[in-house]
């Protein structure tokens, strides 16, 4: 019997139908409509600066990645305002919390404390180092809220221990929790599954790294050669003289690379 040929869609919006998770579907759809596969992380320490950058860079991005615990002046009003800006400007909030503890602690860190991450960030992430119980505990909090999780499969820093077998374990864990895990934080595409997103930090157009182990490549390399879906850019944008104009530059570079890949793959 002849084998059916299954066409795997390459376009972001067409891929949404393969996602079990609502947040992933929303993200892929808004990426295509807004024509951006750029995520921005303003790793700043002042709430006003964070909110200002969220507003000015918002039109260019599909996702705002935060480290909420960097803020020296966090109040619940900050997360409330971030949520409003995200809604107005059509991007999704991702708190890069990198949960790594045993389930019972990770669950409390996600739901409670002063940040109450689960209430305002539809996406967060977790290391797989402690095994699936971290994912299961986070899911208890996330399920009623409809939140999604990214697994840390690879890191961008020099000497990272996230080798091939580690990344493979992340893929297996993602497949075990399709309703919750929407993809990976990684350096390159790990699996040809249209329903899983590959989101990558370590991207810069003008620098190859910093003095503390960060390693960069261009948006084109990250998307076209390494098969990622979304590039995350921080200092490349917020340390530039004109962050909005620079964000637009990154946006175009990343989007062009996506179009080229989609049309040639
Ligand atoms: P940069 O300013 O573009 O270097 O910021 C990179 C961001 O991505 C920063 O918030 C890191 O916490 C985050 N990051 C990373 O750089 N490398 C990784 O492997 C992971 C996260 Br996981």
Boltz pocket constraint, residues with backbone or C-beta under 6 A from the ligand:
constraints:
  - pocket:
      binder: B
      contacts: [[A, 41], [A, 43], [A, 67], [A, 96], [A, 152], [A, 154], [A, 155], [A, 156], [A, 157], [A, 185], [A, 201], [A, 202], [A, 203], [A, 214], [A, 232], [A, 233], [A, 234], [A, 235], [A, 236]]
      max_distance: 6.0
